Each structure stands twice: as structure tokens, then as C-alpha cells.
Amino acid sequence: MSLDLIGLSVDIGRRRIVDKINITVPDGRFVGLLGPNGSGKSTILKAIYRVHKPSGGRMLLDGMDLLAMRPKDVARRVAVLAQESTVEFDFTVLEMVMIGRTPHKRAFDRDDEADKAIVHGAIERVGCEHLTDRSFNTLSGGEKQRVMIARAIAQGADHLILDEPTNHLDIRYQVEILELVAGLNVTVLAALHDLSLAALFCDSVYLLADGIIVTGGAPESVITTEIVRHAYGADVLIVQHPETGTPHLIPRRSERPTRPAAFGLPTSDS
């Protein structure tokens, strides 16, 4: 049982964005997609949730062709958590989470007591009971992401796709959101920006650069000084996290030339 991308390629505007990607996300595992901006992480995820149509390859959900499945059937299995969300209409938190029940209903069906129980249970699970009647658009970024996780729980999906969900959050909410996701006991494929957090939460990771997979495996085998330098063009020091033993990145300043004298100021060597 797994989510499998086999030879996946995606073209946008006659330009190949990702080329012949092979990724396996085993059942119940947390798998990370890493890589610099523009490497193709979001494109891969958008192919899975049908924003981009693949130009080649296959996407299989437990052996079934994802693109051949009915959208409602896919929505019952796969939930999406993107970057910070805003909505056009002034939905309350309760209404936003209730949207997660849509794949399980027919057109014009009313929300029944079972739906309401599932939704309130999801809100309670993410700790947002105090926000139930608030307007979704008035929430902080971290609160919004908690609500969207509640919606995914209410949706009943056993696969969760995360598209850099912590990108605009402070460190507290980054850790809280990933801890919450890791505790859901679902299959997760996440594009993540912070390599140290990816190492802390992911069972395995794939590193992309220029639309292809550079390498994949356990975080400690992928997140190395040499590989980060090759993929990101950045010089970092990587140490073991003192509590978990996972890779932890420390940025290093590049060597800068001596600042020349100007307006009568001394050089840095004076």
C-alpha cells in the first residue's frame, strides 16, 4: 500500500519542469520533498492533486491510476494542506472544517449529526475549539493551518499532501504544525523548506534540483554538507541534533573581500 510516482514528468508552457521523477511514499510514512526554489517540489504535488496534468509517467494510489479515479473518490483518500490560505467568502472556522465532509455527501445533502460529530471531533483534536465561531480570514497563519488540518481530518483522508505549509510561520507554529501532522498516523508527502525540520520529522526525503531527483533516502544520508552545497549552492555546517541525532544545519558566512576605502573611511584591515 503506497503512493507511487513512476517516471512522472510535467511540462508547463512547453517547458519541462520535472523530468522522470520516481518517488514511493509507503503507507503510514512521512516523506519529504526538499530542494531550492524552482526545483519542482510544488509542481510534483500539484500533479498529484490535479492542478497540473502530467506529460508522462504514472501516479498510483495503492496500485490504482490516480488520474483514472473519480475526483470524489480521490478526495476521500487525499487531502491537501498548502501555504497560508485565504478564502473569498467570510467562512467561520466551523464552516471551513465542515467543507471537509463534502466528498462524503451527495449534491444538496444537509449536514447530519454524524457530520457534525466528526467535524467537532476534528476541531477538538487540533485544539481549535475556542476558534469555532471566528472568521477564518481573521486568524493568524498558524491558526489557519491548524484549521486546515482539522478539515483534512474531517475529510477522512488517509493521505496528506503538504505544500510548504510552514513557510510563513514562526518557529513555534512550524514545530506545532509538523508535530500535529506527524501524529495523525496518515501517509504524508510534504514539500519542506527547512532542512533541519525535515530531518526532525521525515522518515525519508528526496532532494530535487532543476526538476530531477538528486538523491533520496534517510535524512542523515541525504542532508550532508556536500549534497546541500551541490543542490543549493550554499556552504553549511551540519551537526547532529543533541537530542535526536538528526542532521541540523548551521549557515556559514561566505568569505568576503576586504571592503575598499571610500569617503576617507579606513579599510577593515586598518
C-alpha positions in Angstrom: 0.0 0.0 0.0 1.7 3.2 -1.1 1.6 6.3 -3.2 3.9 5.8 -6.2 5.1 8.3 -8.8 6.7 6.4 -11.7 8.6 8.3 -14.4 6.5 11.4 -13.7 7.2 14.4 -16.0 5.3 17.7 -16.1 5.5 20.4 -18.8 4.2 23.9 -18.3 4.2 26.3 -21.2 6.3 23.9 -23.3 9.0 23.9 -20.7 9.8 20.7 -18.7 9.5 21.5 -15.0 10.1 18.0 -13.6 11.5 15.0 -15.5 11.0 11.3 -15.0 10.5 11.5 -11.2 10.3 8.3 -9.2 9.0 8.5 -5.7 7.5 6.0 -3.3 5.6 7.1 -0.2 5.0 3.9 1.9 1.8 3.6 3.8 1.9 5.5 7.1 5.2 7.1 6.4 6.2 10.8 6.4 8.2 11.6 3.2 9.8 15.0 2.5 10.5 16.7 -0.8 13.5 19.0 -0.5 15.2 21.4 -2.9 15.8 25.0 -3.7 13.2 27.3 -5.0 12.2 26.4 -8.6 13.4 22.8 -8.2 9.9 21.3 -9.0 8.6 20.4 -5.5 5.3 22.2 -5.8 4.9 21.1 -9.4 5.0 17.4 -8.3 2.5 18.0 -5.6 0.1 19.9 -7.9 0.3 17.0 -10.3 -0.9 14.7 -7.5 -3.9 16.9 -6.7 -4.7 17.6 -10.4 -3.7 21.2 -10.8 -1.1 20.2 -13.4 -1.6 17.4 -15.9 1.5 15.1 -16.2 3.1 14.9 -19.7 4.4 11.5 -18.9 4.7 8.7 -16.3 2.1 7.4 -13.8 0.7 8.2 -10.4 -0.6 5.2 -8.5 -2.6 5.2 -5.2 -2.5 1.7 -3.8 -1.9 0.4 -7.3 -4.8 2.4 -8.9 -4.2 5.1 -11.5 -4.8 8.3 -9.7 -5.9 10.2 -12.8 -8.4 7.5 -13.7 -10.2 7.7 -10.3 -13.2 9.9 -9.8 -12.4 13.2 -8.2 -14.7 12.5 -5.3 -13.0 9.1 -4.7 -9.6 10.8 -4.7 -10.9 13.5 -2.3 -11.9 10.8 0.1 -8.3 9.5 0.2 -6.1 12.6 -0.4 -6.2 15.9 1.5 -4.1 18.9 0.7 -2.5 21.5 3.0 -0.9 24.3 1.1 0.8 27.5 2.2 -1.2 30.1 4.2 -4.7 30.2 2.9 -7.3 33.0 2.4 -10.8 32.5 1.2 -13.1 34.8 -0.8 -16.1 34.3 1.4 -16.3 35.0 5.1 -16.5 31.4 6.4 -16.3 30.7 10.1 -13.9 28.1 11.3 -16.7 25.6 11.8 -17.9 26.1 8.2 -14.3 25.7 6.9 -13.9 22.4 8.6 -17.3 21.2 7.5 -16.2 21.6 3.9 -14.1 18.5 4.6 -17.2 16.4 4.6 -18.1 17.4 1.0 -16.6 14.3 -0.6 -18.8 12.0 1.5 -22.1 13.7 0.5 -24.3 14.0 -2.5 -25.4 17.3 -4.0 -27.8 19.2 -1.8 -27.3 16.8 1.2 -27.6 18.6 4.5 -25.0 18.2 7.3 -26.3 15.5 9.6 -25.5 14.7 13.2 -22.7 12.3 12.1 -21.1 15.0 10.1 -21.3 17.5 13.0 -19.8 15.0 15.4 -16.9 14.3 13.0 -16.2 18.0 12.5 -16.3 18.9 16.2 -14.0 15.9 16.9 -11.6 17.2 14.3 -11.6 20.7 15.7 -11.0 19.4 19.2 -8.2 17.2 18.0 -6.2 20.2 16.7 -7.0 22.3 19.7 -9.2 25.0 17.9 -12.4 24.7 20.0 -12.0 28.3 21.0 -11.9 29.5 17.4 -15.1 27.7 16.2 -17.1 30.9 15.6 -14.3 33.1 14.4 -14.0 34.2 10.8 -11.3 32.1 9.1 -9.7 35.1 7.4 -9.1 36.9 10.8 -6.9 34.0 12.1 -3.1 34.0 12.3 -1.1 31.9 9.9 -0.6 29.2 12.5 -4.2 29.1 13.5 -5.3 28.8 9.8 -3.0 25.9 9.3 -4.5 24.1 12.3 -8.0 24.7 10.9 -6.9 23.3 7.6 -5.5 20.2 9.3 -8.9 19.8 11.1 -10.6 20.0 7.7 -8.3 17.2 6.4 -9.2 15.1 9.5 -12.9 15.7 8.9 -12.3 14.7 5.2 -11.3 11.3 6.5 -8.3 11.2 4.0 -5.5 8.7 4.7 -3.0 10.6 2.6 -2.0 14.2 3.3 -0.1 16.4 0.7 1.7 19.3 2.3 3.0 22.1 0.1 5.4 24.1 2.3 2.8 24.5 5.0 5.1 26.2 7.5 6.7 28.7 5.1 5.2 31.9 6.6 5.1 30.7 10.2 7.3 31.5 13.2 9.3 28.6 14.7 6.7 27.8 17.4 4.0 27.2 14.8 6.3 25.4 12.4 7.1 22.8 15.0 3.5 22.6 16.3 2.1 22.1 12.8 4.6 19.3 11.8 4.1 17.6 15.2 0.4 17.6 14.7 0.7 16.2 11.2 3.2 13.5 12.3 0.8 12.4 15.0 -2.2 11.8 12.6 -1.0 8.3 11.6 -1.6 9.0 7.9 0.6 8.8 4.9 2.3 12.2 4.3 4.2 13.7 1.3 5.5 17.2 2.1 7.5 19.8 0.3 9.5 21.4 3.1 11.8 24.5 3.0 13.6 24.0 6.3 16.1 21.1 6.1 16.6 20.8 9.8 12.8 20.4 10.4 12.6 17.9 7.6 15.3 15.8 9.2 13.5 16.1 12.5 10.1 14.8 11.2 10.6 12.9 8.0 11.2 9.1 7.7 12.8 9.6 4.4 13.4 12.5 2.0 14.0 13.2 -1.7 16.2 16.0 -2.8 15.4 17.8 -6.1 17.4 20.2 -8.2 16.5 21.5 -11.7 13.5 19.2 -11.9 15.2 15.9 -11.3 15.9 13.9 -8.1 19.5 14.2 -7.0 19.2 11.6 -4.3 16.8 10.1 -1.8 16.9 8.1 1.4 17.1 8.6 5.2 17.6 12.2 6.2 21.1 11.6 7.5 22.2 10.1 4.2 20.7 12.9 2.1 21.3 16.1 4.2 25.0 16.3 4.0 27.4 19.2 3.5 28.4 18.1 0.1 24.9 17.4 -1.2 23.5 20.6 0.2 26.4 22.5 -1.5 25.7 20.8 -4.8 21.9 21.3 -4.7 21.6 24.7 -3.1 24.9 26.3 -3.8 25.2 27.0 -0.1 28.0 26.3 2.3 26.6 25.0 5.6 27.9 23.2 8.7 25.9 20.1 9.6 25.9 18.8 13.1 23.9 16.1 14.9 20.9 17.4 16.9 21.9 16.9 20.5 18.6 15.2 21.4 17.5 13.3 18.3 20.8 12.8 16.4 19.2 14.1 13.2 21.1 16.5 10.9 20.9 20.1 11.9 22.1 22.9 9.6 24.2 25.8 10.7 24.7 28.5 8.0 28.2 29.7 7.3 29.2 33.1 6.1 30.9 33.2 2.8 34.4 34.8 2.6 34.0 38.4 1.7 36.7 40.6 0.1 38.1 43.4 2.1 36.0 46.5 1.9 37.8 49.2 -0.1 38.3 52.6 1.4 35.7 55.2 0.5 34.9 58.7 1.5 38.1 58.7 3.7 37.0 55.6 5.7 39.7 53.1 6.7 39.6 49.6 5.3 38.6 46.7 7.5 42.4 45.9 7.8 43.3 49.4 9.0 
